[in-house]
Structure formats: structure tokens, C-alpha cells
Amino acid sequence: MVHEARTDRASIGEPAAPQRAAGQRSARLPRDERRAQLLAAAQEVFVANGYHGAAMDEIAETAHVSKPVLYQHFPSKRELYLALLDSHLTSLTELMLGALSSTTDNDERVQAVMRAYYRFIASDDQAHRLVFESDLINDPDVSSRLETFNKTFADAVARVIAEDTKLPPMEAQLLGRGLAGMAQVSARYWLETDGNLDLDVASDLIYRLAWRGISRFPKET
């Protein structure tokens, strides 16, 4: 009777129920999609365990792929981490520079930068933790990437400060570094409040503190 039931199901063209073996790997994806999938899985594992505690086995398992597939895209855990870091720093740099160029009013620029930085953290706190709280932060390749980001961000802010205050370049760059650091440190603390302080309220508080300080520098007369 069981054989007859199966024959009848096939004869009327009814599709058989899909069979998935336990632990079956994910279907073949285009290279870009697979890479994005692997990066997302790696981020989850890196944030949960730290770089040194993360294992390629666990990353492959989290991504539902075999280790050979993972190694086809990323030959080592280090290359995987650096690819993630580059992706997030590129996104954050574009976000910060976009905020700076969103208006010609320097008061509004400072506000836009602070708000953009806080929103980056709010949208993906894992990305922020991976970039700024990694146990690999003293690695030369990692620290050089972070310095490139910090310099790009601070130099862009410094140009705005120099234009508005007429301060010499070195002094403006120091203030730019200070403003960038203010955004990073305050936003990291805000992240620890678990939403007890509204994002716009928090970013506006830091913007007002920063702008009141910067705006007091005299322009040339």
C-alpha cells in the first residue's frame, strides 16, 4: 500500500516534499552573495568570542558552509577579519564625509557628524564593537587601518574648523582629533546605556558641547 501511494503521488504530478538532511549545507550562491554571507557569520563569531577565541570551524558552521568553501573565499582567519574591518571602516568613512558635505553651515555640519556617528552605532553595534573593541586592535595591520580612518575623519573636520575659525592647520587638526575622539568615546558610552537615553538627545548633547567650544575660537578680523 505504501508503494501504491507513492506511485499515485508521482502519477498526478504532485511534487515530492523537499528532503533536507540534518546539517545540510546552504545552496550555491553567486560569489558576492556568498562573500557577504561569510562576512556576516564571521562578524557574529568575532564579536561573540573575540578574534583569538574565534575558530574557522565555528564561522563555517554559522554560515552553513563547509570549511573548504570558507577557505576558497578567505584563506585565513586574519584575512577574513581584515576584510570585515575594511568594509566597516569604508562605510563609516563615507558616512562621516557625507555628513560633513551635507551642508555648508558649520554649526549644522557638527550636528550632522555627531548624529551620523551615533546612528552608525545604533544600526549595527556589532560592527562598532568589531572595529573599536577588538582584541586585535594592537596588530600593526589593524592599527594602521584605524589610524587611516581617524586621520581621514579628523582631517576633514579640521578643514571645516580652519575655514570657520582661521586657526593654523596644526591647531585645527588637533581640534579635529579632539572632536573625532569626542564622537567615538561618547557614542561608545551611549551604546552601554541600552537605549535609556534617546539617540537624538545624546548626539545633540555632544554636538552642543563641541560646537560651543569650537565657535568660541575667534576668526581673523
N, C-alpha and C positions, 0 to 999 in steps of 0.2 A: 504493500500500500504506500509506503514511503516513496518507493521508486516511481510509482504511478503519479503521485502528487507532484514530484519534481518534473516529470515529463509533461504533465498538463501545464505547469507554470511556464516552461520553456516554449511549449507549442503555441501559447496565446501571446507570446512576445513580451511577457511581463519581466522587467529587469530584475535580476537577482539582487538581493540585499548586499551592499558593499561589505566586504570582509576586511577587517583591519587586525593584523596580528599585534599582540602586545609589544610595545616598544618599536613599532614600525617607524621608519624614518620619513621625513617630510618629502613631498614630491619635488621633482626637479624644477628649479626656478631660474629665471634669467639672472645673469651674473650680478647685476646691480641690486636686484631684489634679494638675492642670497647674501650678498655682502652686507646689506642693511640689516637683514635678519641676524647675521652673526655678530654684528656690532652691538645690536640691541641686547642679545643674550650675554655678550661679554660684559657690557656695562652693568647688567644686573648682577653678575657674579663678582666683578671687581668691586662694586660698591658694597656688596654684602660681606665679602671676605678679605678685601684689600688685594693689592697686586700680588704680594708674596703668598697669600693664602689661596689665591685663585688657581684652579687647575684647568688645563685644556680639556681634560675628560669632562669636567662639570660644564664647561662652556658648550662643548659639543652636545651634551645631553640636554642642556637648557634650550639650545637651538633646534633640538630634534634632528641632528645630522650626525653622520659618522665622523670620527676623527680625521680620516683621510680627506673628507670634504672640507673640514675646517682648515686643515693644513694646506689644501690647494689654494685657498684664498689668503691665509695668513701663516707663513712658515714658522712663526714663533709667537709665544705669548707677548713678548716685548713689542713685536711689530703690530700685533693686534691692539695693544694698549696705546701705542703711539698714533695709530690710525684713528682711534677714538678721540684722543686728545686733540689731534689736528682738526678733526671735524667740529668739535665743540668750540675750540678757540677761533676757528674761522667764522662760525655762526655768531659768536659773541662779539668778535671784532666788527663784523658787518652791522650788527645791531647797534653797537656803540657809535660807530661812524655815521650810521643812518640817523641816529638821534641828534648828533651834532649838526648834521646838514639839514635837519628838518625845518629850521627857521634861521633867520638872520638876527633875531633878538637874543642877545647873550643870556639874559635872565631866563628866557624860555628854553634856551639850549641846556643850561644846567639842570633845569627841571626835567627836561626830556631824557637826559642821560641817566639821571637817578632813577626815573620811573622805568626806563628800558632795562636797566640792570636788575632791578627788583623783579620785573616781570619775567626776565630770563630765568631767574631762580625759581619763581613761583611756577613756571610752566614745566620745569624739569629740574627738580632739586638733585636728582641723581647725577645729572651732567655737571652741576656745580660741585658736588662732592667729589666726583671723579677728577675734575680739573684742579681744585684748590685744596683738597684734603687727602690726596693720595699718599700712600706710604712710599711712593717712588719719587716724591717731589724733589729730592736732592740729587737724583740722577742727572748727569750733565745734559742728556738729550731732552729730558723733561724740563729742567730748569731753564734751558736756553729757549725753549718754546714759550714758556710762561713769561720770560723776560721780553721776548719779542712782542707778545701780546701787551704786556704792561707798558712797554715803551711806545708802541703804536697808539695805544689809548691815551697815555699821558701826554705824548707829543701833540696829538690832535687837540686835547684840552688846552695845552699850553699855548698853542697858536691862537685860540679864542681868547685866552686870558691876556696874552700880549697885545692883541688887537684892541681889547677893551680897556686895558689899564696902562698901556705903553711901557710896561716893565721890560727890562732887558731879557733876552732869551733864556739865560740860565735861571734867572729868578722865576720867570714864567713856567719853565719846565719843572722847577721844584714845586711850585703850587699845583701844577698839573698832576705830578706824582701824588701829592697830598690829597687832591680831590679824588683821584682814582682809588687810592687806598681807603679813603673815607667811604666810597661806594661799596667796595669789597667787604671791608670789615663790618660795617653796619648791616649790610644785607645778609651776611653770614649769621650775625646775631639774630636778625629778624627771622631767619629761617628756623631758628631754635625755639621761637615763641609759638610755633604750631598754629598760626592763624589768629592768635589772640590780639594781634594788632593789625588793623586793616592795611593792606599793601599801599594804597594811595596815601594814607595818613603817614605811614612810616617813611615812604620815599619823599614826601613833601617836607617832612621834618628835617631830613638830611639835606634836601635841596635848599631850604631856607637858611640852615646853618652855613652851608657852603657859600651861597650867594651873598649873604650878609657880610661874610668875611672878604670875599673877592671884590665885591662892589665898593669896599672902602678904600681900596688902593687908588691913589689919585692918577688921573691922566695928565699928560703934558699939557701945559697951558700955552 
